[in-house]
């Protein structure tokens, strides 16, 4: 593979800046095309980022034919992910897509199958995996002082006054946001979902039309139980957007506030009514470049394309996080425990 990879970005809305900011600074990636259903949006992004030579248009197939890129960055809305991804894979491009992978499990499975048939890399943007604190927490748990996790809890409480389409969405919290927290739970624990029971509701005083709060209990591999409590209409004492976490094992517990704050205690002595505990500081973690949010993941994806390696957010793995979302939604709708199959 040559020194420079050519890329086309599809979907020039607000989220595209989080992609274009790092991509346009990469020396080994050249953006050769921008696509949007509103061509003026593509032209404005090209002008904003000094991409005078980039082809702009509304039809992805035409731009792919005219530019012959190596990579497609899919920044479209979830409902368009299937068509864009299948088109790009069919043209022989590697694909990195915004989350969630798809708007249904059926479409996600079609995309995974297409990627496997094409032999091209298809991965999903889970930028929170590239936050330094979550890497630090995972490294500490892998160190083993608290032992294998038995319980993982997350709390997500934000009073988010978006306005617009989210105010009217069904399952707005689970469908639009929880994928981040669910994927983080898998990343932190190394466990995968087995089954879920979820209850959704819309609290009094909510400014959303539909349910904006949820509690979910996930059975995970290895006997781990993961609980999610969340709301997008909780005023006051708001958590981090990364949620607040408690991880428990036979040897101790860890708290992470979702920012830079950690607390950990491990068992120092047993035999009494309560064990005696010792505070343990989480050591600094050398993430070896695996940080930087969108930019970090895009940088690694490009490296994986060059070296033929598989990223952590490859579609065959990320579909398990998506399955947690749709499993929780099915449970909330039916009022029953739902077994999860990716």
Secondary structure, DSSP 8 states (H G I E B T S, - for coil): --S-EEEEEE--STTHHHHHHHHTT-TTEEEEEEE-SSHHHHHHHHHHTT-TTSEEES-HHHHHHHH--SEEEE-S-HHHHHHHHHHHHHTT-EEEE-SSS-SSHHHHHHHHHHHHHHT--EEE--GGGG-HHHHHHHHHHHHTTT-SEEEEEEEEE-B----GGGGG-TTHHHHHTHHHHHHHHHHHH---EEEEEEEEE--TT-SSSS--EEEEEEEEGGG-EEEEEEESB--SS---TT-EEEEEETTEEEEE-SSS-EEEEEEEE-SSSS-EEEE--------TT--SHHHHHHHHHHHHHHHT---TTBHHHHHHHHHHHHHHHHHHHHTS-EE---
